Amino acid sequence: MVSQQKKWSLRGGAELPGAEGRAIVGLMAFDAAFLQTLEALNLLARRTLAGDDRAERLTPRKGASLEFADYRRYTPGDEIRYIDWNVYARHGNLFVKEFTAEENVHVSVLLDISRSMDFGGKFRAAKELAAALGYIGLSNYDTLSLFTFGSEVRPIKKFLRGKGRVFELLSAVDALEPEGQTDMKRAFGPALPRLRGRSLVLLITDFYDLSGYSEGIRELLAQRFGIHLIHLVSREEMAPQARGRFSLLDLETGQSKDATLLPRTLEAYVRRFRAFCADVEEFGRSHELAYARVISDDPLEHRVVEILRAGGIVEHRR
Amino acid sequence: MSFDHPQGLWLLTLGVPILVFHFYKGRIRKMPVPMLLFWEQVIVEEEQRTAFKRIRHWASLLIALSALVLLTSAVSLPNVKGFTRVKARYALLLDNSPAMAALESGGRTRADLAVERAKSFLGTLAYGDQASVTDLSGTRIPFTSDLDGLAGRLRVPKPGPRSPLRDRVLEGLAAGEDVIAILFTDRLPQGVEDLLEHERLRVVRVGVPKDNSGWVAGLASRRPGDKSVTLSLKAQAFSKTEVDREEVLSFNGKPLARRPLHLAPGAPVDREWVLDPTKFPGSKLEDGGLVEVALEPADAFAVDDEASFVIPPLLPPPVIVFHPGQPSELLMHALETLQSGGLIRELNQAPLDRYAALRSKLGEGWIVVFDRVSPSPLPERGAILVLGAPGPGIVEKPAVIDWAREAPPNRRLDYAGLNIRKSRMLDGEPLVSALEGAVATWSSRGGRATVELGFALEDSDLAARPTFLLLLINFVEWASWRGLRSFRTQYAMGEPVRAERRLWFDDGELTFAEGDRAERIPVAQGVGQASPASGPGFVRMSAAGRSEWAAVNLFDADQSDFREKAGSVAGAPPPAPAPWHAKVPYALVAVSGVLLLLLAEWLLYQRGAI
């Protein structure tokens, strides 16, 4: 038996037995305490989302969960077993108990795998976030799909359900490699595969899109997805330190440009980058989308628990 | 081109890593960026700013290499002909002759002014110049480039014996062909015209020509047996007008007499003072002491206005003869002759067994004669004559072959043909020498004078000759006063006051006191280890409960004459002051340049030019 305090780490999809039969897969290093933290989280859906199957997500709709919601007068056709006979004995009227419906949500993780993500640890951080958020979804019996995108959306795993599928998810995430350019408009133009009802989209990207990220996100909005924006940045791109003469090489396009990086050049760049981040955040706010900016080298737990919760992307389960 | 510190050129090798670093810094490195668009937006703005950026890279290299060259030059100190200033060396000569004590307007002496001018001159020199300071008596501060320190060490030199000026100048110039001698003096020098002509010697004059009068010669004399001392003085006025002054005679600081003195221009005047105790009752002249003849009122050169003398006691000394039982009749007869002539005050005799009781009473005022006896120890002080003391080494009929004619006891004596039946051969300074050795010796140190004859009067025909009486007279005259002194009674101003005989103590310190100034001189084996120059006036040398006085006088007409001499050559003026920038150390300039270059580099860096 391995202690819960022990840190499990797997590479290349190998499995290790963990506490209560769990196993952790991939490059990500999740320990038991962190997994418990993740299990206590729920993906927050700002809009009312309806899924096909019962799950652990409570919805305003009345359902068949064990959690009492309200009474209403009995009407013919109601399940007799929900009549509260104790109330009838006291009042002489038939009331049936109503319970909160527990419904699952189709969670689609859209992970940017363009080459611009392969900078400053962003890609690794993105994969860790995708795995962690996927784990949260699966822990809540949500239906989980994993898509990657660059200039097109590619399904990696579709309609996973239940914690038993977590290894499958993690293996798939671990195997991802950066490639191609980002073109969200082109990628999100075709409808994403989805189940009935609404889906929640977790968009994990650096928003570097030469053609503009906003058009692509609008395409997703048009498909009536609930969208959470997770903006990955690295410290190197937030505040580059290099000085001197450089040939700047665009990771996505392969284009280069010779430049002398001076203090004021760097200051101008930083100003420009901050303006870009503010644009993205403002876009999310204007479209009532949850937004969280995540720095790639922040500790994973901090990224998931603090930043994403503050950004309205996850919440503690009730 | 030459370098003061050529090893500093090794710093130039730092140019290699600078070049390496420059090209390393200048190479274009690849830097992947997630999105070039942002960079393009800011870089386009940046590169549009100035065309200077095309040379920014080379400007950085130029600054770095320039800084290195400056730094190297700061360390190696290059000398470039026609570009860098040649470092000069100056031998400063301070005239310390007595005339430099003359007062000028403002109440300062010419020596004070000379030191002030020398300090000012040092202040005009360029950084790196060297200077030495020598006074004309030879005291020297060697060449140094610490000119401020040298100026701080400059003091008014003591008046000293003025050695030949030319020798001193040549000593200063001997350090090298580049050395220029600067003489700070009150008069144009003589005998160095060639050096002046070739500008190896420059003269800085202090003081102005003026009239003066004073004593130019003086002598105290006394004939044996005389109860008076005669002071012979010579005064002179160095002016175009007649001078009237007054002579004031003082004894031990107390005025005894005064009389007017009229001096005609140019001609010296002889003056005489007879110091007869009978003419100055109550003055105690007979005890001897310090006599001064001053000229009043004082003028600008007080040095030659006072003539000082130390005169001996005028009372004849008492004599005591110790004998084995009966004194020698020949000896007593001779001594009685001296007593009757007034050369000795009283004549005593005593058998040797009383010597121990009387020894403590026999001081410097006594002449003690040991007739055929030689007790041990002899008296520590006083004049001692030993005749025919018994002892080993007796030689029969020694043949006298020579005698010390310069020895004071032998003054005017002739021992030729002296017959001696037997004599002991003595150790010591020979007074009379025989073929077999010294038959008579003499010695003298502070407080004690001794003459010893190896034979008794009865063993020779000495007592029958006039030589013996003269020997006794000489002995009494010499041993009762001059023979007891370590120092002379008269010294010339500037002359080292050096003891002529062993001091009265072997080891310790001797105090020279002159007015309110005192100086301690170490003494080893009865010889002082230094000889201070002093004057004018009286100097007291004291130690171990005994003291001697000496008088120091100028008595130099040349020094007293402050008139301009005809035919003197002034020579070239002193070198012009160095420009202000030559006073700044080149290394400081170079390092400042390096700092400025580094500042320029920093500014260019901050402005984005590098």
Chai-1 contact restraints between the chains, C-beta under 6 A:
chainA,res_idxA,chainB,res_idxB,connection_type,confidence,min_distance_angstrom,max_distance_angstrom,comment,restraint_id
A,S116,B,P34,contact,1.0,0.0,6.0,A-B,restraint_1
A,S116,B,M35,contact,1.0,0.0,6.0,A-B,restraint_2
A,F119,B,P34,contact,1.0,0.0,6.0,A-B,restraint_3
A,Y208,B,P34,contact,1.0,0.0,6.0,A-B,restraint_4
A,Y208,B,M35,contact,1.0,0.0,6.0,A-B,restraint_5
A,E237,B,P34,contact,1.0,0.0,6.0,A-B,restraint_6
A,A242,B,M31,contact,1.0,0.0,6.0,A-B,restraint_7
A,R245,B,I28,contact,1.0,0.0,6.0,A-B,restraint_8
A,F246,B,R29,contact,1.0,0.0,6.0,A-B,restraint_9
A,F246,B,M31,contact,1.0,0.0,6.0,A-B,restraint_10
A,S247,B,I28,contact,1.0,0.0,6.0,A-B,restraint_11
A,S247,B,K30,contact,1.0,0.0,6.0,A-B,restraint_12
A,L248,B,M31,contact,1.0,0.0,6.0,A-B,restraint_13
A,L248,B,V33,contact,1.0,0.0,6.0,A-B,restraint_14
A,L248,B,L36,contact,1.0,0.0,6.0,A-B,restraint_15
A,L248,B,W39,contact,1.0,0.0,6.0,A-B,restraint_16
A,L249,B,K30,contact,1.0,0.0,6.0,A-B,restraint_17
A,L249,B,P32,contact,1.0,0.0,6.0,A-B,restraint_18
A,D250,B,L36,contact,1.0,0.0,6.0,A-B,restraint_19
A,L251,B,P32,contact,1.0,0.0,6.0,A-B,restraint_20
A,L251,B,P34,contact,1.0,0.0,6.0,A-B,restraint_21
A,Q255,B,L36,contact,1.0,0.0,6.0,A-B,restraint_22
A,A259,B,I43,contact,1.0,0.0,6.0,A-B,restraint_23
A,L262,B,G608,contact,1.0,0.0,6.0,A-B,restraint_24
A,R264,B,G608,contact,1.0,0.0,6.0,A-B,restraint_25
A,T265,B,V42,contact,1.0,0.0,6.0,A-B,restraint_26
A,T265,B,E46,contact,1.0,0.0,6.0,A-B,restraint_27
A,A268,B,V42,contact,1.0,0.0,6.0,A-B,restraint_28
A,Y269,B,V42,contact,1.0,0.0,6.0,A-B,restraint_29
A,R272,B,F38,contact,1.0,0.0,6.0,A-B,restraint_30
A,R272,B,Q41,contact,1.0,0.0,6.0,A-B,restraint_31
A,R272,B,V42,contact,1.0,0.0,6.0,A-B,restraint_32
